């Protein structure tokens, strides 16, 4: 250990500081572990980088996963409905089936409900002007200022234009995919002529581009009967009453009823399990964790093995073996801490870079805390693995 035995930022360390269990002794031991890390930083740097890489990979992979599947629940998360009512056993918001519009009254009679309205959503085929078809997701909703189904990205100006027959709004990122150039272009959806009157920004879809329009425009595009709808949306006078209304509707049967949060989670989990993308990203994150664990444990083991004579001196001075083990574990903990501190700005920087490339990476606090906790535990476990080299430390080594 470079820097001498029993030295730290505070000066020489007497053996008693290692032997007693007082707070001062622990502080000195911790300072000593930092000192050895600093003077042998080239030796410990691979371990720090391995821990940082593991934390970065876990946070980035799962953040990308959350960002990807947040798209699947976008119609729920970007609207103001407290309750969604659809066909029985509906799996996700984009897999709704037609139900009778009579269910609107069934929801409206609940005393907790303040407002309810119809909502249409389903897949259709977009015919490009130059030939070819593209699967798209048609969404028809009310357009007034209190609408529950109108996404927040639809401005009042766009909503006013959507009241015109055949008017639609799509996202600017899907223009090339749909074969159009911008506002004013025309195309066909399910054999019906439509005209683009506005463009949203950042509204992407997993299965097909979103096409927003009025309820009257959506019905022929989805080819459903006049008395059919896809969902009933409701808002409660007190949002806390939503679970109560949902439970009542479920007991009555004939429909699926969810609070907005429940339906959002259900939609995300359906796509997560159906596409198996979560499993693939999870394997990649696990691989990064294993690589980090192996590199960190080998780094700590090599550093400990290289300091065998120094540990032998400590052993000859009467310092118990468990105290030396505590030193190694302190070093492992600091390696984990420095690795996590390195990973935090790197994760946010790469997330910002991904955003500029059109991929959203969600980094909620619980994901960051979880990634840091897992990697810190990994570093500590690696320290335990490195302890096996201490079993060979004996004062007799100094005579060789």
C-alpha positions as CSV (number, residue, x, y, z in Angstrom):
1,X,0.0,0.0,0.0
2,X,1.7,3.2,-1.2
3,X,1.9,5.9,1.4
4,X,3.2,3.7,4.2
5,X,1.7,1.5,6.8
6,X,-0.5,3.2,9.4
7,X,-0.5,6.6,7.7
8,X,-3.4,8.7,6.6
9,X,-4.4,12.3,6.0
10,X,-4.3,12.7,9.7
11,X,-0.7,11.5,10.1
12,X,0.7,8.3,11.6
13,X,-1.9,5.7,12.8
14,X,-1.1,3.9,16.0
15,X,-2.0,0.2,16.1
16,X,-4.5,0.9,18.9
17,X,-6.7,2.8,16.4
18,X,-7.2,-0.5,14.5
19,X,-7.6,-2.6,17.6
20,X,-10.1,-0.7,19.6
21,X,-13.7,-0.4,18.3
22,X,-14.2,3.3,19.1
23,X,-15.6,5.9,16.8
24,X,-12.3,7.6,16.4
25,X,-10.6,4.4,15.4
26,X,-13.3,3.8,12.8
27,X,-12.8,7.3,11.4
28,X,-9.0,6.8,11.2
29,X,-9.5,3.4,9.5
30,X,-11.9,5.0,7.0
31,X,-9.4,7.8,6.3
32,X,-6.7,5.2,5.8
33,X,-8.8,3.3,3.2
34,X,-9.3,6.6,1.3
35,X,-5.6,7.3,1.5
36,X,-4.7,3.9,0.0
37,X,-7.3,4.4,-2.8
38,X,-5.8,7.8,-3.6
39,X,-2.1,6.7,-3.7
40,X,-3.0,3.5,-5.6
41,X,-5.7,5.1,-7.8
42,X,-4.2,3.6,-11.0
43,X,-4.7,0.2,-9.4
44,X,-8.3,0.8,-8.3
45,X,-9.5,2.8,-11.3
46,X,-10.6,-0.3,-13.3
47,X,-12.9,-1.3,-10.4
48,X,-14.3,2.3,-10.1
49,X,-15.0,2.3,-13.9
50,X,-16.5,-1.2,-13.8
51,X,-18.9,-0.2,-11.0
52,X,-19.8,3.0,-12.8
53,X,-20.4,1.2,-16.1
54,X,-22.7,-1.3,-14.3
55,X,-24.8,1.5,-12.7
56,X,-24.9,3.4,-16.0
57,X,-26.0,0.3,-18.0
58,X,-28.7,-0.6,-15.6
59,X,-30.2,2.9,-15.4
60,X,-29.9,3.5,-19.1
61,X,-31.3,0.2,-20.2
62,X,-34.3,0.3,-17.9
63,X,-34.8,4.1,-18.5
64,X,-34.9,3.3,-22.2
65,X,-37.4,0.5,-21.6
66,X,-39.6,2.9,-19.5
67,X,-39.4,5.5,-22.2
68,X,-40.2,3.0,-25.0
69,X,-43.3,1.6,-23.3
70,X,-44.6,5.0,-22.1
71,X,-45.5,5.4,-25.7
72,X,-48.0,2.6,-25.5
73,X,-50.0,4.4,-22.8
74,X,-49.7,7.9,-24.3
75,X,-53.5,8.4,-25.0
76,X,-54.1,7.8,-21.3
77,X,-51.2,9.7,-19.8
78,X,-51.7,12.8,-22.0
79,X,-55.5,13.2,-21.3
80,X,-57.6,14.2,-18.3
81,X,-60.0,11.3,-17.8
82,X,-60.1,9.6,-14.4
83,X,-61.9,6.5,-15.6
84,X,-61.7,4.4,-18.8
85,X,-64.5,1.9,-19.6
86,X,-64.1,-0.4,-22.5
87,X,-64.9,-3.9,-23.8
88,X,-64.6,-6.9,-21.5
89,X,-61.0,-8.1,-20.9
90,X,-59.4,-5.3,-22.9
91,X,-55.6,-5.8,-22.7
92,X,-54.3,-2.4,-23.6
93,X,-55.6,1.0,-24.7
94,X,-54.7,0.4,-28.4
95,X,-56.5,-2.9,-28.4
96,X,-60.0,-1.7,-27.6
97,X,-63.0,-3.3,-29.2
98,X,-66.3,-1.6,-30.1
99,X,-69.0,-1.4,-27.4
100,X,-72.5,0.1,-27.5
101,X,-72.8,3.8,-26.9
102,X,-75.4,3.0,-24.3
103,X,-72.7,2.4,-21.8
104,X,-72.3,6.2,-21.7
105,X,-75.5,6.4,-19.7
106,X,-74.4,3.5,-17.5
107,X,-71.3,5.5,-16.4
108,X,-73.1,8.8,-16.2
109,X,-75.6,7.7,-13.6
110,X,-72.9,7.3,-10.9
111,X,-73.3,10.2,-8.5
112,X,-69.5,10.7,-8.3
113,X,-69.1,11.3,-12.0
114,X,-69.0,14.9,-13.1
115,X,-68.6,14.4,-16.9
116,X,-68.4,11.5,-19.3
117,X,-67.9,11.3,-23.1
118,X,-67.3,8.8,-25.9
119,X,-63.9,8.0,-27.3
120,X,-62.9,6.2,-30.5
121,X,-59.6,4.4,-31.1
122,X,-58.5,1.7,-33.4
123,X,-56.2,0.7,-36.2
124,X,-56.8,1.6,-39.9
125,X,-54.8,1.8,-43.1
126,X,-53.3,5.0,-44.4
127,X,-53.0,5.1,-48.2
128,X,-50.0,7.1,-49.2
129,X,-50.4,9.6,-52.1
130,X,-47.7,7.9,-54.1
131,X,-48.9,4.3,-53.4
132,X,-48.5,1.9,-50.5
133,X,-50.3,1.5,-47.2
134,X,-49.3,2.2,-43.6
135,X,-50.9,1.0,-40.5
136,X,-52.1,3.9,-38.4
137,X,-53.9,4.5,-35.1
138,X,-57.0,6.6,-35.5
139,X,-58.2,8.5,-32.4
140,X,-61.5,10.3,-32.4
141,X,-62.5,12.5,-29.4
142,X,-64.5,15.5,-28.3
143,X,-62.8,18.8,-29.2
144,X,-64.2,21.3,-26.7
145,X,-62.0,22.9,-24.0
146,X,-63.2,20.5,-21.3
147,X,-62.7,17.4,-23.4
148,X,-61.5,14.3,-21.5
149,X,-60.0,12.5,-24.5
150,X,-58.2,15.4,-26.3
151,X,-54.4,15.1,-25.7
152,X,-52.8,18.2,-24.3
153,X,-50.6,18.6,-27.3
154,X,-53.7,19.4,-29.5
155,X,-53.9,23.2,-29.3
156,X,-57.3,25.1,-29.3
157,X,-56.5,26.2,-32.9
158,X,-55.9,22.5,-34.0
159,X,-59.1,21.5,-32.2
160,X,-61.1,24.1,-34.0
161,X,-59.8,23.0,-37.4
162,X,-60.5,19.3,-36.5
163,X,-64.2,20.1,-36.4
164,X,-64.1,20.2,-40.2
165,X,-65.1,16.9,-41.9
166,X,-62.1,14.8,-42.9
167,X,-59.6,17.0,-41.0
168,X,-56.9,15.2,-39.1
169,X,-53.7,15.9,-37.1
170,X,-50.6,13.7,-37.0
171,X,-47.1,14.0,-35.5
172,X,-44.3,15.8,-37.4
173,X,-42.0,12.8,-36.8
174,X,-44.3,10.6,-38.9
175,X,-44.5,12.8,-42.1
176,X,-42.0,10.7,-44.0
177,X,-43.6,7.5,-42.8
178,X,-47.0,8.6,-44.0
179,X,-45.7,9.9,-47.3
180,X,-46.8,13.6,-46.8
181,X,-44.9,16.8,-46.4
182,X,-46.9,18.8,-43.9
183,X,-50.1,20.8,-43.2
184,X,-52.4,21.0,-46.2
185,X,-51.5,17.6,-47.7
186,X,-54.2,15.0,-48.4
187,X,-54.3,11.2,-48.2
188,X,-56.8,8.4,-47.7
189,X,-57.6,6.4,-44.6
190,X,-59.8,3.4,-45.1
191,X,-60.7,4.7,-48.5
192,X,-61.8,8.1,-47.1
193,X,-60.1,11.3,-48.1
194,X,-58.5,13.2,-45.2
195,X,-56.6,16.5,-45.0
196,X,-53.8,17.4,-42.5
197,X,-54.7,20.6,-40.6
198,X,-52.0,20.5,-37.9
199,X,-48.9,18.7,-36.6
200,X,-48.1,17.7,-33.0
201,X,-44.6,17.2,-31.7
202,X,-43.2,14.2,-29.8
203,X,-46.4,12.1,-30.0
204,X,-45.1,8.7,-31.2
205,X,-46.6,5.3,-31.4
206,X,-45.3,1.7,-31.1
207,X,-47.5,0.1,-33.7
208,X,-48.4,2.9,-36.1
209,X,-48.6,6.7,-36.4
210,X,-51.3,8.4,-34.4
211,X,-54.0,10.1,-36.4
212,X,-56.2,12.5,-34.3
213,X,-59.6,13.7,-35.5
214,X,-63.2,14.4,-34.3
215,X,-65.6,11.6,-33.4
216,X,-67.6,12.2,-36.5
217,X,-64.5,11.9,-38.7
218,X,-63.2,8.8,-36.9
219,X,-66.3,6.6,-37.3
220,X,-66.0,6.1,-41.1
221,X,-62.2,5.8,-40.8
222,X,-62.6,2.9,-38.3
223,X,-65.6,1.5,-40.2
224,X,-67.8,1.0,-37.1
225,X,-71.5,1.4,-36.7
226,X,-73.0,4.7,-35.7
227,X,-74.1,3.4,-32.3
228,X,-70.6,1.9,-31.5
229,X,-67.8,3.5,-29.6
230,X,-64.5,2.2,-28.2
231,X,-64.3,3.7,-24.7
232,X,-66.3,5.8,-22.3
233,X,-64.2,8.3,-20.5
234,X,-65.3,9.8,-17.2
235,X,-64.1,12.5,-14.8
236,X,-65.1,12.4,-11.1
237,X,-65.9,15.4,-9.0
238,X,-63.3,14.1,-6.6
239,X,-60.5,12.0,-8.4
240,X,-60.2,10.0,-5.2
241,X,-63.7,8.5,-5.9
242,X,-62.5,7.0,-9.2
243,X,-61.6,3.5,-7.7
244,X,-65.0,3.4,-6.0
245,X,-66.8,4.0,-9.3
246,X,-64.5,1.5,-11.2
247,X,-65.3,-1.2,-8.6
248,X,-69.0,-0.6,-9.0
249,X,-68.9,-0.8,-12.8
250,X,-66.9,-4.1,-12.5
251,X,-69.5,-5.6,-10.3
252,X,-72.2,-4.7,-12.7
253,X,-70.3,-6.6,-15.4
254,X,-70.4,-6.4,-19.2
255,X,-67.4,-4.0,-19.5
256,X,-63.8,-3.5,-18.4
257,X,-63.4,-0.5,-16.1
258,X,-60.1,1.0,-14.9
259,X,-58.7,4.1,-13.3
260,X,-56.4,6.0,-15.6
261,X,-53.3,4.9,-13.6
262,X,-54.5,1.2,-13.7
263,X,-55.1,1.3,-17.4
264,X,-51.8,3.0,-18.2
265,X,-49.9,0.3,-16.2
266,X,-51.9,-2.4,-17.8
267,X,-51.1,-1.1,-21.3
268,X,-47.4,-0.8,-20.6
269,X,-47.2,-4.3,-19.1
270,X,-49.0,-5.8,-22.0
271,X,-46.5,-4.5,-24.5
272,X,-43.6,-5.3,-22.2
273,X,-44.6,-9.0,-21.9
274,X,-45.9,-9.4,-25.5
275,X,-42.8,-8.0,-27.2
276,X,-40.3,-9.6,-24.7
277,X,-38.2,-6.4,-25.1
278,X,-38.1,-6.0,-21.4
279,X,-36.5,-9.5,-21.0
280,X,-33.8,-8.6,-23.6
281,X,-33.0,-5.3,-22.0
282,X,-33.0,-7.0,-18.6
283,X,-30.5,-9.6,-19.8
284,X,-28.2,-6.8,-21.1
285,X,-28.4,-5.0,-17.8
286,X,-27.7,-8.2,-15.9
287,X,-24.7,-8.9,-18.2
288,X,-23.3,-5.4,-17.4
289,X,-23.8,-6.1,-13.7
290,X,-21.9,-9.4,-13.9
291,X,-19.0,-7.9,-15.9
292,X,-18.8,-5.1,-13.3
293,X,-18.8,-7.6,-10.5
294,X,-16.0,-9.7,-12.0
295,X,-13.8,-6.7,-12.9
296,X,-14.4,-5.1,-9.4
297,X,-13.7,-8.3,-7.5
298,X,-10.5,-9.1,-9.5
299,X,-9.3,-5.5,-9.1
300,X,-9.8,-5.6,-5.3
301,X,-8.3,-9.1,-5.1
302,X,-5.2,-8.0,-7.1
303,X,-4.8,-4.8,-5.0
304,X,-5.1,-6.9,-1.8
305,X,-2.7,-9.5,-3.0
306,X,-0.1,-6.9,-4.0
307,X,-0.2,-5.5,-0.5
308,X,0.4,-8.9,1.3
309,X,3.6,-7.7,3.0
310,X,2.0,-4.6,4.3
311,X,-0.8,-6.7,5.7
312,X,1.8,-9.1,7.2
313,X,3.3,-6.1,9.0
314,X,-0.1,-5.2,10.4
315,X,-0.6,-8.8,11.5
316,X,2.8,-8.8,13.2
317,X,1.8,-5.7,15.1
318,X,-1.0,-7.6,16.6
319,X,-3.8,-6.2,14.5
320,X,-6.6,-8.7,14.2
321,X,-7.4,-10.2,10.8
322,X,-11.0,-9.0,11.0
323,X,-9.7,-5.4,11.2
324,X,-7.8,-5.9,8.0
325,X,-10.9,-7.4,6.5
326,X,-12.7,-4.2,7.5
327,X,-10.1,-2.2,5.7
328,X,-10.6,-4.2,2.5
329,X,-14.4,-3.8,2.8
330,X,-14.1,-0.1,3.3
331,X,-12.0,0.1,0.1
332,X,-14.7,-1.9,-1.7
333,X,-17.4,0.5,-0.4
334,X,-15.4,3.5,-1.6
335,X,-14.9,2.0,-5.0
336,X,-18.7,1.5,-5.2
337,X,-19.4,5.1,-4.1
338,X,-16.9,6.6,-6.5
339,X,-18.3,4.4,-9.3
340,X,-21.9,5.5,-8.7
341,X,-20.8,9.2,-8.5
342,X,-19.1,8.8,-11.9
343,X,-22.2,7.1,-13.4
344,X,-24.8,9.7,-12.4
345,X,-23.7,12.6,-14.7
346,X,-22.9,10.0,-17.4
347,X,-26.4,8.6,-17.4
348,X,-28.1,12.0,-17.6
349,X,-25.7,13.0,-20.4
350,X,-26.5,9.9,-22.4
351,X,-30.2,10.3,-21.8
352,X,-30.0,13.9,-23.1
353,X,-28.1,12.6,-26.2
354,X,-30.8,9.9,-26.7
355,X,-33.5,12.6,-26.6
356,X,-31.8,14.5,-29.4
357,X,-31.8,11.3,-31.5
358,X,-35.5,10.8,-30.9
359,X,-35.4,8.2,-28.1
360,X,-36.9,9.0,-24.7
361,X,-35.1,7.7,-21.6
362,X,-37.1,8.0,-18.4
363,X,-35.1,8.3,-15.2
364,X,-37.5,8.4,-12.3
365,X,-35.9,8.8,-8.9
366,X,-36.7,5.2,-7.8
367,X,-34.9,3.8,-10.9
368,X,-31.7,5.9,-10.2
369,X,-31.8,4.9,-6.5
370,X,-32.4,1.2,-7.4
371,X,-29.5,1.2,-10.0
372,X,-27.1,2.8,-7.5
373,X,-28.2,0.5,-4.7
374,X,-27.7,-2.6,-6.8
375,X,-24.2,-1.6,-7.9
376,X,-23.2,-0.6,-4.4
377,X,-24.2,-4.0,-3.2
378,X,-22.3,-5.5,-6.0
379,X,-19.1,-3.6,-5.0
380,X,-19.5,-4.8,-1.4
381,X,-20.0,-8.4,-2.5
382,X,-16.9,-8.1,-4.6
383,X,-15.0,-6.9,-1.5
384,X,-16.1,-10.1,0.3
385,X,-14.7,-12.1,-2.7
386,X,-11.4,-10.3,-2.4
387,X,-11.1,-11.2,1.3
388,X,-9.9,-14.7,0.4
389,X,-6.4,-13.4,-0.2
390,X,-6.2,-12.3,3.5
391,X,-6.4,-15.9,4.6
392,X,-2.8,-16.3,3.5
393,X,-1.4,-13.3,5.4
394,X,1.1,-14.4,8.1
395,X,4.0,-12.5,9.8
396,X,6.3,-15.2,8.5
397,X,5.9,-13.8,5.0
398,X,8.3,-10.9,6.1
399,X,11.2,-13.4,6.4
400,X,11.1,-14.5,2.8
